[in-house]
């Protein structure tokens, strides 16, 4: 499994990582504003995503059929890290996804377990 760092672009394009089973962690850098449709669809081993404060759009199908399970009132398998009170914080909260904030002591990409 590997960590994918996404930087130097304004968006994660639709279908960009579709079907990539090698990715377990995605770290999206500051400046990326959107995650397109099916960007991580069928990424079955994806377990953690770190979102920058700049994210303001996450397509509804961005993580469909991936390792991320979005279910109302249930704890998902995934860890999501973002900046508190950011657009990403709002989007994740609306989808009942457990959120960890970047300023928390437990935020440590090197220790993914």
N, C-alpha and C positions, 0 to 999 in steps of 0.2 A: 504494500500500500504506500501511497505517496502523498505529499503535500503539494498542492498547486497554488502558486502565488500569482495573482492576477493584478498587473500594474501597467501603467502607461497607456491606458485607454479610457474612454468615457463610459463604455458599457460592455457587459458580457453579452456577446451576440446570441441571437436565437440559435439553438441547436449546437452551439460551439463545443460543448463537452459531452454531448448526447452519447449515451452508451459506454462511456469510459469507466470501466470497472476498476481501474488502477487507483483512482482518486479516493482517498478517505477523508482528507482535510482540504478545505479551500480557504485561502486567506485573500480577501479582496482589498486592494490598496485604496488609499484616499484618492479622490478624484473620479472614481468609478461611480456613475450616477444611476445606472439601471442594469437589471438582469433580465434578459429577453426570454421569450417563450421557449420552453423546452431546453433551456440552456444546459441543465444538468439532468435532463430526463434519462431514465434507465441507468443512472450512476448508482448501482445497487450497494456499493460499499461506502458511499458518502455518509459520514457521521458527524462532521463538525464544519461549520461555516463561520468565518469571522467577517463581519460587515463594517465598512467604514461609515463615518458620519455623513459622507457625501451621498450615500445611496438614498434615492427618493422614489424609485420604482422597482418593484419586484413583480414580474409577470406571474399571474395566477398559476400557470403551468410550468414555471421555471424549474421546479423540483419534482415533477410528476414521475411516478414509478421509480423513484430513487430511494436511497437509504433513509431519506427524510420522510417521516410519517406525520402528517398534519391531521390530527383528529380532535374535534372539540371535546373539551373536558378530560382529555387523556394526556398523560405525559409522553411526549415524543421521544424517539430514540436519539435524536440529534441534539447537539449543543450549538446554540447560536450566541455569538458574542457581538455586541454593538455598543454604541455610545448612548448613554441614557438621554431620553427626551429627543432623540433624533427621529427622522422619518422611518428608519429601519426599526427602531424601537416600537413605534406605532404600528407598523405593518405586521411585525411579529406578534405583538400583543393581540391584534385583531384576529389572528389565526391560532390563538391559544398555544403558541410555541414558547417553551421555557427560555427565558433570556438571561444571560449573564452579561454584566456590564464590564467594559474594558478597564475601569478603575478598580474593580474588585481584586483582592489579593489572589483569588484562585485563577485569574486569567493568566495562563501560562501555556503557550503553544508547544513548548518543548516537552511538557508533560501532559500528553493527550489523554491519559487514562484517568 
